Structure formats: C-alpha cells, structure tokens
Amino acid sequence: MTDKRATIPRATAENSIAILSLLGIGGYLVMRYGLDIGHQLYTFSLNTELSSAAAELYHGQVVVPIELVSVPLLAVLALGGIPLVYQLIVKLGRGDWGADLLAGISIVTAVLLDEYLAGSLVVLMLSGGVVLEAYAVRKASSVLEALAKRMPSVAHRKEGDQLADITTGQVTIGDTLLILPHEICPVDGTVLEGSSTMDESYLTGEPYMMSKVCGSQVISGAINGDSALTIRADKLAIDSRYAKIMEVMQSSEQYRPNIRRLGDQLGALYAPLAVIIALIAWGISGDVIRFLSVLVIATPCPLLIGIPVTIISSISLAARREIIIKNPAILETIGTCRTAIFDKTGTLTYGRPTLTALIPAQAYSEHEVLTLIASLERYSKHPLSRAIVTAGEKAALALLSVSNITELPGEGLKGNVDGKGLQITSRKKFVEQHPDVAEALPPVTGGLECVVLIDDAYAATLQFRDEVRTDSSSFINHLKPSHLFEKVMLVSGDRESEVRFLADQVGIEHVYFSQSPEQKLELVRAETKAAKTVYLGDGINDAPALTAATIGIAFGQNSDITGESADAVIMDSSLLKVDELFHIGERMRKIALQSAVGGMALSLIGMAFAGLGYLSPVAGAITQEIIDVLAVLNALRAAIPPKMLSDF
C-alpha cells in the first residue's frame, strides 16, 4: 500500500525541484540568448600538497573552469540532481532496477561531459513527471473532492438544556445530538425524539425518502427533511457510513498495488535495450555525446507516468458511474476471468420482493392486518418492508401512529401500533417461540415469507416473490460472446424451486441451491483453482465467497461497503454497472499499453536519430518532454466516458 505520509513529502520535494529546474533553465536561456552575458570563464582551484605516493601522480592544483552562464544549471544539478540521483541509488541498493535508472545515468553522464543543460533538462523531466502525475491524479479525483466537500464537520450536542456545537471528531458513542432541518446527519445513530424524513439516496441508491421516528436508524451523510430530530450517536464519526465511503474512495486512489507491474515488465526489456543502443552509438561513432543523447531521450517517463495516470483516471470514471474500486489491480485482471458466479437475491433479482399473498388468521381481516403492518414497516429498512408499504399504498390505507420501534437481528421488527403490540418475524423464529401453534401456519411454498403476531398471538402469514431483473437474461447471455466467459453459475441459499425458476428464466445451466456460506466458499475456491473467477453477491452473507474469488463484486444497496471482502462495489445495484466495470477494466489496459508502448516506440525512434547524431542531448530532452506530455494526455482519456460503456 502506498504510504500517504511518505507520498506527500516526496511529491512536495519533487515539485520544488521541478520549479527550481524551470527557474535555472530559464535563467540560463535568458543569460545566454536574451542578454548575451555570462560568458566569462571562472576557474575554481584547490591547492594540494601530497606527501603520499599519490604525489608522484599529481602536483599542483585542481582547476575547474566554469562559465558564469552555467551557474543556474549547476544550481539545478546540485540542488535537484543530487537528491534525485541519491533516491535512484537507494532504489538500486534495494535491488530495484527500474527503468527510471536510465534518468540517473543520464544526469551523471551529462555532468561528466559538461552538458549541464542536458542534465538539467533530465532533472526537470524526472521531477516534472511526478508533478504531471500528481496533476493528473487531482484532475481524476473530482468525485472524491465532491464527497469531501459534502462531509459534515459540525454536530450539535445536547448537554442538559444547552446546545453546544462540536466537531464531528468530538462526538462520542451515546452522545445526544440534534439534527436541524435540511442538515446532513453527522454520525450513524438512533432517533430519540421527533419525526421527519431523510434522503438517503446519495448513500443507498434508493430514490425515495425514508421516514424517521423514535427508534429509527439514521446514517451519516443522509439529508434531514423539514423537522428536527434528536438522535443518540451509535458510532464514532470515523466509523459511520459516510466516513467509510470516504475511506474506501481514498483507499481506491492511494492503494495502487501492481500499478507499476505492467511498467516493470515493459521496463525490464526497455532499459537494457536503451543502454545497448547508447553503447552501440558511442562505439560506432566514437562520440560519447551520442551515448548521452540516446540515454536522455530514453528516459522512460511514459512508463513511470502513463500507467499510473491511466489507472487513477479509470478509478475516477468508475466512481462517476457509481462503481467504487477498492482494489485497482482488478482493472488489469478482470478481462482475463473465465467463470462468473452469481448469488440470487439482489443480483439477478431486484432484491425488492413484492407481496404476493397475505393469509390472515380467522380472528383478523386482510385489510386490518395490512393496515397495521404497513404502518409499522414504513420505519424499517428491511428488504421486505418496501413490499409491504407499497401494498399498503396501493390499497390506499390510512396509516396509524407507531411508537417503541425495535428491530434486533433474529428477532424481527417490533412496535406498538394503535395500542396493539405488533411483531413481524420469520417462520423459523415463530415455530421456535410458539411450537404449540405451528400447525396454524399455511403450508410452505416457494419464495419468501414472514409471520405476523398481534399482541403475541399469530395473526397472519405474508408471502413474497423477488422480481427478476429485466436485464438479467440479456446480461447473462452476453457474457460468453462479449467477455469470453466459459462458465456461468448460480449459487444460492434459497430453496431449489426458487433457484431453478430463476435459472430457467435467465438461462443459467450450472445451478447450486440451499448453499450455506461455508458451502459457497468451498465451491468458489474450487472454481477459482480451475480458472479466474468473478463472484457477484450482496456483500453480507457472501463475504467469504467474495474474498475467495479472483474478483469479488458487491452490490451496494444491501451491503456494508466498509468490509474487506469485495474488490469493487456497485453502488447503483445494476447489472448494467457490472458490464460497465468489465469495459472500464478492458479499456484501462488498452489505454495503459497505448501510453506505455506508444511512448516507448516514439522514444526508440528518437534514440535511433540520436544514435545517428541527428539529435543533441538538449534536443533529445525536449523531444522526450513532448513524448511525456502525449503519454499523459492519452492516459487521461481513461477518465473521459466513451460513447458506449456497455454492449448488452
């Protein structure tokens, strides 16, 4: 992982060196060609008296002639070149024979041959490369900057009857906070007082407002509605949802594993070839200046800059398409995966089940039960809640007041509705708690279901079916011809009838049902040994499988993107976005190769001209700068959305 603390000082230092280089080279050109001054020759001498055996070899003075006009260039080489060469020597000592060592050889050779302008230009190229990369990264980071500007910084903490404004970093778990109308929620918490609505679409992708009352959960980054809310802080600001989104975005830009891998592979061929060409040019011509000319134009900035900028640009494009790339290495490998493995719920289905049947007990009517449960479920974020609320809206029900809401894992949703105690739980939990009345439940059918209790007595059974995504079939059927997938699998923990029903609809042959998370993990491990795999799941129950696959992709609607399991998160929960991710990865590799290989090819042509004596060291440096700019401009194309990012 790139150490941010180390990167910032390094970038700052090389930014200073680049400025120094520009000033030094500019001062030299003004003195030499603009003012036509500074041609006086000064000599620096060192008197010596050697009493050792070396005295037989040397007597007198060390004399160094220097033109006044060269002083600005010497300042560049001393203050900028020495630190850069030192860095390269340190890398060499660590066994890093990167292609940028060519630049170090060029600087040293230029000094030895009194080609101070050429050496200063190489210093500018090397330091300027870092500046160009930093600029390109900033240009590609607009999404992160937008997130940062939107990050809440102040919270209103209640202290008795007083209200104190504090920074979000000062919020502690258990603090009572006030969220004013239209403010951004600073931390994750639970509503203690008030009722309002919150816009969570920026975080969840859901396009509707969420109602909030006493007991409701709120997440940081959500925008409050027209009424104030008093909440209890359940998480620190750094652990809340919005902060974790920021953390993932920052990580995706700073954590760049294998970014240099492609460059190192190419550099392993390029660097020796450049040295050989330089030696041949020197050997044939007998002119050491040609050796320097070849090395100057061989400075491999397209490798050092083009590939990282391409990856950062692709990360930015993906973020604007609501795809967060946590592991940039997948951009290089996603096009080589040959097995696609899908979870069912929320991936090939919408993860938004519809209520297909409400079977009430004899003591209740369907209308009465639906009114009660719709009133309660509007305050829940469970995937089945929306189906119940939608059914209530279609029936034009008058919803009732609700209080004392709780929603604990495994217990279901509880609350008081119009004076009645209401609980909505699973069939399994109901049977465990009320085995004596289990026979009152209707027979098990395919799909999802839950049980309603009113005042702790059985009241109804709700049955749901998850709707298949309209684009699931076309997406599945285009994977083999368009992306060369050889095997497509459906792996789910649901019943066989549900899984096979979906598989038949979308056209998947390899079907695995009733799979536990442990069984999914073993299955994915076995498939990954046979070929590179892509696993798509909701990022919760599928976390082990996401980790075991070559590339794990989680849909953000129902997943905690703070986990370490997924390599990429699709915030929009859309198969179209998955296909866009495939294309972004394939496009990234093509553009990176264009920038690197194209820059190398132009450099090789320039080396040939330099070797034949048609380019001086200075002309070679200027030529290489032009190549660098072309490589960076081409790399920045990766951040520009093409006309089409999908083909199904």
Summary of the structure (lengths in Angstrom):
residues: 648
radius of gyration: 33.1
end to end distance: 35.7
largest distance: 118.5
contacts: 2254
relative contact order: 0.11
helix: 53%
strand: 20%
